[in-house]
Amino acid sequence: MLRQGAVQLSMTRVLIVEDDPTTSAMLVGLVRRQQWECDASDMLDAAWKQLCARPFDILLLDLNLPDGEGTDLLQKVRRSPAGELPDPKLPVLVISARSQLRSRLTALDLGADGYVIKPVHLEEVAAVMRALLRRRTTLSAGQITWRDLVMDPNSRLVQRAGATIELTEQEFAVLLTLLEDRPRPLSRGDIQARTGNRVGDGGAVEVHVHHLRRKLGDDVIQTVRGVGYCVPDA
């Protein structure tokens, strides 16, 4: 029983939709080690009923389920009316054995927030989940400001000294990740994981950073030798 005046904090709640018992058990264990609540389903229909019955903070979704394609559930979530369950902005991390670029791009284009290829590395899955949860908090908080740089994750607006800067989706994702974690330096692998593998490999991250420096100036993203990149304290 709560003491009078005490505040009950809501725990992060994760839904795992995975039909392979071994993978499902690994993911359930991972979620519980984060001290989060966890529900699991091996069927799309049952998963949809769970999503409609209670709010979740993140969805881990396999693509090949016994009763259909995981992307069908993903699209149903994204088409859900605002203010109803499931939340159409629910972070969705696809975890699939389909490693082809086309499969990854299709899932991301349909609204997935990240894509991890099986066999999974649990550290990577945990890092992506934490990044997606941070991203959700950032979206709720509104604009991010750093010196004369303003970034709005909701409208995708980026301004420097009042001038609007056009960024690609990948450049936006890299900049948002570094701003969220500032001033902590992130490796190329960290940036990949925190963006849900949306920005390409380590070489692609380096290219995006180069383009960001050209568009925003050299003072925004610094190189940390032997580690990666960071946005310094304002």
N, C-alpha and C positions, 0 to 999 in steps of 0.2 A: 504494500500500500504506500502511495506517495504521501510525504509529509505535506501539511497544509502550506500552500504557497510555493511548493516545489514545481519545477518545470520539467515535463517529460519530453526528452529529446527523441525525435524520430530516428530510427536506424535505417541506414541504406538498405534497400530491398532489391534483390536481383532475381530475375527469372531466367533460368537456363532451359533452352529448348534443344535437346540433343538426344538421339536415339541410341547411340553407342554407350553401353553401360560403363565401360572403363573411362571414356572421356568425360561422361557426365559426372562420375564419382570424383574424378580429378578436379573438375571445375567446381563442384559443390564444396570439396575440401578447401580449395583456394579461396572461395568466397567466404567461407566460415572463418578461415584464418585471418581475414581482414576484419573479423567481428561484425560482419554484415548478415542480414537475414537472406535466406535463399529458398526459392521454390524451383522445382524442376519438372519438366514434362518431356515425353518422348513423342508426342503427337501434336500436330498443328491445331486441331480442333480444341483439344484440352487446353493448350496454351492460350488460345484466343479467349476462352471462357475465364481463365485466370486473369488475363489482362483486363477484361471487362469488369471483373469483380473487385479488384483492389489496385491501388497505384503502385507502380514499380519505378525504380530510379535508373535501371539499366536492363537491357535485354541482350543476352548472349544467344545467338541464333545460328543453328546449323542450317545448311541449305537442302540437304537430301534427307527428307523425313518420310516415314512410311505412308503417310496420307497426303503427301504433296510436296511442293517446293517451298522452302523457307522464304523466298522472295514474295510469295503470295501473302504470307503473314506480314512481312515488312510493308507491303503496299497497303494492306488493310489498316495497319497502325498509322501510316502517314495520311490516310484518307479519313481518319477518325475526326469528328467535329471537335473544334477547340472547346475546352471546358468540360469535356466528357471523358470517360475512360474507354479505351486507353488514351493517354496523352499523345497527341500526334507528334510532339517534339521529343518523345522518349528516346534517349540515346540507345542505338542498336549497334552492337558489335557482332559481325558475322564471323563465325569460326568454321572453316570448311576445308575439306581435303582438295577442293578444286583450286589448283594453283595457276590455271591459265589466266593470262592478263584479261581476256574477254570476260571471264566470270567475275573477276574482281571489279572491273569497271562497271559491269552491269549492276552488281549489288550496290556500288557506291552511287551510281546514277539513279537508282530506285530509292535512295534515301538512307542507306547504311552510313553510319558515322565512322566505321573502321572495319578492317578485314584482316584476320589472322589466319594463316594457313596451317593446317594439320600436317604432321604431328605438332601439337602445340608446345611452346615453351611457357611454362606457367608464369615465369617472371615477366615475359612480354605481355601476356594476357592481363596480369595485374597492373602493369604500367599503363596499358591502354585504357583499362577501366577507370583508373584514377584520373587519367587525363580527360576522359569523356565526362566524368563527374565534375572536374574542375571547370571544364568548358561550360557545362550547364549552369554552374554557379556564376560564371562570368557573364553568360547571356542574361541571367536574371538581374545582375548588378548594373548592366548597361555599359556605358562607355569606359574605355581604359585610356588614361592620359599618362604621357611620359614627356616631360619638358614641354615642347611645343607640338608634340605628336599626339593626335587624337585618333582612337580606333574604336569603332562601334561594331561589335560582333553581330548584332542583329541586322543592321542595315548594310553591313560590310563596307561602311564608309571609312576611309583613311585620309587624314589631313595632316599636313606638316606646315606650320606657320600660316595656317588658314587656307593653304592651297590643297585641293583635292588630288590625291595620288591614286592612280589606277594600278591595281595589283591583280595578278592572276590568282586563281583559287589556291594553287600550291604556295605561292608567295605569301598570300594572306594567312594560310595555315601555319607556315613557318614563323612568321612574325608574331602571330597570336600566341603560339606556344612559347616563344622566347620571352614575350612580355608577361605572360602568366607566371613564368618561373623565375623572373628576374629577381635578384642579380645572379642567381645560380647558373653556372655554365652547364650546357647540355652537349653531349656528344651527338654525332650524326645519327647514331642508332637510337639515342633518346628521342631525338626530334621525329624520327620515323615512327617510333612507337606511340608517342604522344599525339601524333596526328592521325593515328589509326592506319599507318602505312599509305596515306594518301599522296605523299610527296615524292615517291620514288626511292631509289637506293641512296647510299651515302654520297655518291658522285652527284646525284641530282640535287641533294640538299645543298651541296657546295655551290652549285649553279644558281639555285634560288637565292642564297645568301648574297652572291655576287650581284644579282639583279636588284635585290632589296637595297644594297648599299648604293648602287647607282641611282636608284629612284629616291631614296630617303636621306642619303648622306652617309659618310663613313663613321659617324659618331654613334649611330643607333646600335649596330651589331658589332661587337668586338670579338676577335679571335683569342681564345684561351689556349695557349700552346700545350699540346699533349692531351687536351680534353675536347674542345669543340668551340662552341659559340655562346655568347651571353649578351643580354642587354644590361648595361651597368645601372646602378642606382641613379635616380634623377638628381 
